[in-house]
Amino acid sequence: MSEQSSSLPLAPTGAPARRLQQALGVTFGVAVIVGNAVAVGILATPGEVAGYLSSVPMFLAAWVAGGLYALIGSIQLAELGTLVHRSGGQYVFARRALGPYAGFIVGWSDWLSTCGTNSAVTILIGHYLARIFPAFVGDEQAIAVAFILVFTSVQWRDIHAGRRAQEFTSLLKGGVYVFIVGACFLLGGSHRAEAQALPSAVAAPQSLSLAIAVILAVQAVIYTYDGWNGTIYFSEEVKDPGREIPRATFAGVFSVMAVYVAFNLALVHVLPLRAIAGDDFAIGKIARLLFGTQGDYALLAMIIVSLLSSVNSNTLMATRVLFAMSRDGLLSRRAAAVNEGGTPVPALVVSTLVAIAFIMMKQLDALIEMLAYFFVANYAMSFLSLFVLRRKQPEAPRPYRAWGYPLTTGFALAGALAFLVSSIVADLKNTQSSQHSSIFALGLLVLSYPAYRLLRRPGYEREGE
């Protein structure tokens, strides 16, 4: 069935009909990618990468390599996003190409992971606020819930409010990182001698071969780039998807890549690599060098500001995934209702309640670690979907065609599978962990089929085809 016959009618901007509105453009697409991808990982991962690589050129090359892989992946999803004009992220691609059950696995894991990530980010905001203001100690969960509710209330009104919030908070995030990088280059040079005296956090593992160390470092970087696919969650709401989805996707990936490379250049401009290795907050050392004892508090405040865009983007994306599944009949179609402003309110409410429930969980980190395996698997299923749809729908209109297909698509798929397999092997070999996330993820996959049979509504197999 062609895309034109499968998509629901869309309302133009400002129309009173209660359906998703085509109101988003390139600026929003870039903002949601930057807001989603540039989060906590960029603060912690440099220490992990430096722990594997003792050479500054190789350290920086790992960040460039991770960005190039994200770019290759974005080339594939840009075609899928312009081919399948339905909001909902990778769920809609897997469902169209691989069938309802595959769509169910991708959709539910993506939705739960996004809600869980939102919870983790807001809890971190609560912890940072408590470090700045000791009076908040013990109230971290309440603070996290408050931030979730604030952004839910902003998005409740209409898509324009959510769009403006995303663009503004991502602009703030960009300003924070421009300030941090600028301060390192303008003020850091005079503190290099002092930085050289800092002790090493951890020695680089001597037992690893160079090839293995490079692979592990690049894997860590690729995981940090996760979130570059933000635009395709809103394919149905982009004004001119054939032109603006590829533009927003590529501009977003290059923006994230620029932030990451500049941030790490700033780190090694001030600190020796051995002082970065093993430190999950190396930028804190620089803040103390440049601004004294108050540097930590100023830095934490800036990081809190930078994380706001992540909360807004995760709320937006989780809502679209649940909306898409509900519209196709996986849940009651009442959950796919949209208000006059183009906001899927029931999906927004349910996603918010799940995020709040995750905030209250004591094992949230373990849950997110388990669901992370599905993140990688979802990318693999999307790349596979491109192969399948090229074969099943060769004549379907494709405003953008993936550059280098099938070589780039095959490379992206092979990379995702290799990342998934190596992560599972590493988890099983980790003798220091009493619970293996990969085993629980496999158990969740086994249980997914009876859940799929229980939750689907009549006609689900036919909807969304």
LINBEL-V533654 format. One record per residue. N is the residue number from 1. RES is the residue in one letter. PSI is psi in radians with two decimals (NA if undefined). Layout:
BEGIN
[[N:RES:PSI] [N:RES:PSI]]
END
This chain:
BEGIN
[[1:M:2.40] [2:S:2.80] [3:E:-0.62] [4:Q:-0.60] [5:S:-0.21] [6:S:-0.43] [7:S:2.54] [8:L:2.65] [9:P:2.53] [10:L:2.63] [11:A:2.36] [12:P:2.86] [13:T:2.26] [14:G:-0.06] [15:A:2.54] [16:P:-0.25] [17:A:2.48] [18:R:1.39] [19:R:2.96] [20:L:2.53] [21:Q:2.47] [22:Q:1.56] [23:A:0.10] [24:L:2.61] [25:G:-2.88] [26:V:-0.72] [27:T:-0.77] [28:F:-0.74] [29:G:-0.75] [30:V:-0.74] [31:A:-0.68] [32:V:-0.55] [33:I:-0.82] [34:V:-0.77] [35:G:-0.62] [36:N:-0.70] [37:A:-0.74] [38:V:1.64] [39:A:-2.28] [40:V:-0.52] [41:G:-0.66] [42:I:-0.36] [43:L:-0.63] [44:A:-0.62] [45:T:-0.60] [46:P:-0.64] [47:G:-0.67] [48:E:-0.78] [49:V:-0.76] [50:A:-0.45] [51:G:-0.43] [52:Y:-0.62] [53:L:2.16] [54:S:0.10] [55:S:2.27] [56:V:-0.81] [57:P:-0.72] [58:M:-0.65] [59:F:-0.83] [60:L:-0.64] [61:A:-0.58] [62:A:-0.66] [63:W:-0.61] [64:V:-0.74] [65:A:-0.74] [66:G:-0.68] [67:G:-0.66] [68:L:-0.66] [69:Y:-0.73] [70:A:-0.67] [71:L:-0.77] [72:I:-0.73] [73:G:-0.68] [74:S:-0.52] [75:I:-0.67] [76:Q:-0.82] [77:L:-0.44] [78:A:-0.70] [79:E:-0.78] [80:L:-0.69] [81:G:-0.52] [82:T:-0.33] [83:L:-0.79] [84:V:1.72] [85:H:1.13] [86:R:2.27] [87:S:2.64] [88:G:0.01] [89:G:-2.63] [90:Q:-0.27] [91:Y:-0.79] [92:V:-0.54] [93:F:-0.83] [94:A:-0.68] [95:R:-0.76] [96:R:-0.73] [97:A:-0.69] [98:L:-0.12] [99:G:2.95] [100:P:-0.71] [101:Y:-0.72] [102:A:-0.72] [103:G:-0.69] [104:F:-0.83] [105:I:-0.84] [106:V:-0.80] [107:G:-0.87] [108:W:-0.73] [109:S:-0.68] [110:D:-0.77] [111:W:-0.84] [112:L:-0.71] [113:S:-0.72] [114:T:-0.73] [115:C:-0.74] [116:G:-0.71] [117:T:-0.72] [118:N:-0.73] [119:S:-0.78] [120:A:-0.70] [121:V:-0.76] [122:T:-0.58] [123:I:-0.70] [124:L:-0.70] [125:I:-0.74] [126:G:-0.73] [127:H:-0.73] [128:Y:-0.70] [129:L:-0.66] [130:A:-0.54] [131:R:-0.60] [132:I:-0.75] [133:F:1.67] [134:P:-0.39] [135:A:-0.36] [136:F:-0.06] [137:V:2.27] [138:G:-0.22] [139:D:0.30] [140:E:-0.71] [141:Q:-0.70] [142:A:-0.68] [143:I:-0.75] [144:A:-0.79] [145:V:-0.72] [146:A:-0.75] [147:F:-0.70] [148:I:-0.81] [149:L:-0.62] [150:V:-0.84] [151:F:-0.51] [152:T:-0.75] [153:S:-0.61] [154:V:-0.78] [155:Q:-0.35] [156:W:-0.67] [157:R:-1.05] [158:D:3.00] [159:I:-0.51] [160:H:-0.66] [161:A:-0.75] [162:G:-0.68] [163:R:-0.83] [164:R:-0.69] [165:A:-0.71] [166:Q:-0.78] [167:E:-0.70] [168:F:-0.81] [169:T:-0.58] [170:S:-0.59] [171:L:-0.72] [172:L:-0.74] [173:K:-0.78] [174:G:-0.71] [175:G:-0.66] [176:V:-0.82] [177:Y:-0.54] [178:V:-0.71] [179:F:-0.79] [180:I:-0.84] [181:V:-0.76] [182:G:-0.73] [183:A:-0.67] [184:C:-0.76] [185:F:-0.59] [186:L:-0.62] [187:L:-0.31] [188:G:-0.49] [189:G:-0.63] [190:S:-0.11] [191:H:0.18] [192:R:-0.72] [193:A:-0.71] [194:E:-0.68] [195:A:-0.57] [196:Q:-0.42] [197:A:-0.15] [198:L:2.47] [199:P:2.73] [200:S:2.43] [201:A:-0.68] [202:V:2.59] [203:A:2.56] [204:A:2.39] [205:P:2.08] [206:Q:-0.33] [207:S:-0.24] [208:L:2.42] [209:S:2.81] [210:L:-0.71] [211:A:-0.78] [212:I:-0.72] [213:A:-0.72] [214:V:-0.77] [215:I:-0.81] [216:L:-0.68] [217:A:-0.80] [218:V:-0.66] [219:Q:-0.78] [220:A:-0.68] [221:V:-0.78] [222:I:-0.72] [223:Y:-0.63] [224:T:-0.54] [225:Y:-0.20] [226:D:2.37] [227:G:-0.07] [228:W:-0.11] [229:N:0.25] [230:G:-0.62] [231:T:-0.63] [232:I:-0.15] [233:Y:-0.25] [234:F:0.49] [235:S:-0.62] [236:E:-0.31] [237:E:0.03] [238:V:2.38] [239:K:-0.83] [240:D:1.39] [241:P:-0.62] [242:G:-0.53] [243:R:-0.72] [244:E:-0.47] [245:I:-0.88] [246:P:-0.75] [247:R:-0.82] [248:A:-0.70] [249:T:-0.86] [250:F:-0.71] [251:A:-0.66] [252:G:-0.77] [253:V:-0.77] [254:F:-0.60] [255:S:-0.79] [256:V:-0.75] [257:M:-0.73] [258:A:-0.75] [259:V:-0.82] [260:Y:-0.80] [261:V:-0.74] [262:A:-0.71] [263:F:-0.77] [264:N:-0.55] [265:L:-0.71] [266:A:-0.70] [267:L:-0.89] [268:V:-0.26] [269:H:-0.55] [270:V:-0.80] [271:L:2.53] [272:P:2.64] [273:L:-0.58] [274:R:-0.44] [275:A:-0.30] [276:I:-0.65] [277:A:2.22] [278:G:-0.06] [279:D:2.09] [280:D:0.13] [281:F:0.95] [282:A:-0.53] [283:I:-0.42] [284:G:-0.61] [285:K:-0.72] [286:I:-0.70] [287:A:-0.71] [288:R:-0.62] [289:L:-0.75] [290:L:-0.62] [291:F:0.14] [292:G:-2.73] [293:T:-0.40] [294:Q:-0.10] [295:G:-0.67] [296:D:-0.79] [297:Y:-0.71] [298:A:-0.73] [299:L:-0.77] [300:L:-0.69] [301:A:-0.75] [302:M:-0.66] [303:I:-0.68] [304:I:-0.80] [305:V:-0.72] [306:S:-0.44] [307:L:-0.23] [308:L:-0.67] [309:S:-0.51] [310:S:-0.69] [311:V:-0.80] [312:N:-0.77] [313:S:-0.71] [314:N:-0.66] [315:T:-0.77] [316:L:-0.81] [317:M:-0.76] [318:A:-0.69] [319:T:-0.75] [320:R:-0.63] [321:V:-0.84] [322:L:-0.68] [323:F:-0.82] [324:A:-0.76] [325:M:-0.68] [326:S:-0.71] [327:R:-0.58] [328:D:-0.15] [329:G:0.21] [330:L:-0.64] [331:L:-3.08] [332:S:2.37] [333:R:-0.17] [334:R:-0.46] [335:A:-0.14] [336:A:0.19] [337:A:2.56] [338:V:2.38] [339:N:3.13] [340:E:-0.37] [341:G:0.05] [342:G:0.27] [343:T:2.20] [344:P:1.47] [345:V:-0.85] [346:P:-0.72] [347:A:-0.63] [348:L:-0.77] [349:V:-0.83] [350:V:-0.74] [351:S:-0.67] [352:T:-0.77] [353:L:-0.67] [354:V:-0.74] [355:A:-0.71] [356:I:-0.70] [357:A:-0.68] [358:F:-0.64] [359:I:-0.61] [360:M:-0.15] [361:M:2.44] [362:K:-0.38] [363:Q:0.61] [364:L:-0.75] [365:D:-0.71] [366:A:-0.67] [367:L:-0.80] [368:I:-0.68] [369:E:-0.67] [370:M:-0.78] [371:L:-0.32] [372:A:-0.51] [373:Y:-0.60] [374:F:-0.53] [375:F:-0.89] [376:V:-0.73] [377:A:-0.62] [378:N:-0.70] [379:Y:-0.78] [380:A:-0.72] [381:M:-0.55] [382:S:-0.77] [383:F:-0.69] [384:L:-0.65] [385:S:-0.61] [386:L:-0.77] [387:F:-0.81] [388:V:-0.78] [389:L:-0.53] [390:R:-0.62] [391:R:-0.75] [392:K:-0.59] [393:Q:1.11] [394:P:-0.45] [395:E:0.00] [396:A:2.49] [397:P:2.24] [398:R:1.60] [399:P:-0.51] [400:Y:2.31] [401:R:2.34] [402:A:2.17] [403:W:2.35] [404:G:0.11] [405:Y:2.41] [406:P:-0.01] [407:L:-0.85] [408:T:-0.64] [409:T:-0.76] [410:G:-0.68] [411:F:-0.76] [412:A:-0.74] [413:L:-0.79] [414:A:-0.69] [415:G:-0.74] [416:A:-0.75] [417:L:-0.72] [418:A:-0.72] [419:F:-0.74] [420:L:-0.82] [421:V:-0.80] [422:S:-0.60] [423:S:-0.71] [424:I:-0.77] [425:V:-0.77] [426:A:-0.67] [427:D:-0.74] [428:L:-0.49] [429:K:-0.10] [430:N:1.71] [431:T:-0.19] [432:Q:-0.12] [433:S:2.28] [434:S:-0.32] [435:Q:2.27] [436:H:2.05] [437:S:-0.60] [438:S:-0.63] [439:I:-0.74] [440:F:-0.63] [441:A:-0.72] [442:L:-0.71] [443:G:-0.68] [444:L:-0.64] [445:L:-0.72] [446:V:-0.71] [447:L:-0.21] [448:S:-0.54] [449:Y:-0.85] [450:P:-0.58] [451:A:-0.70] [452:Y:-0.78] [453:R:-0.57] [454:L:-0.68] [455:L:-0.47] [456:R:2.60] [457:R:2.80] [458:P:2.32] [459:G:-0.02] [460:Y:-0.66] [461:E:-0.43] [462:R:-0.45] [463:E:2.55] [464:G:0.10] [465:E:NA]]
END
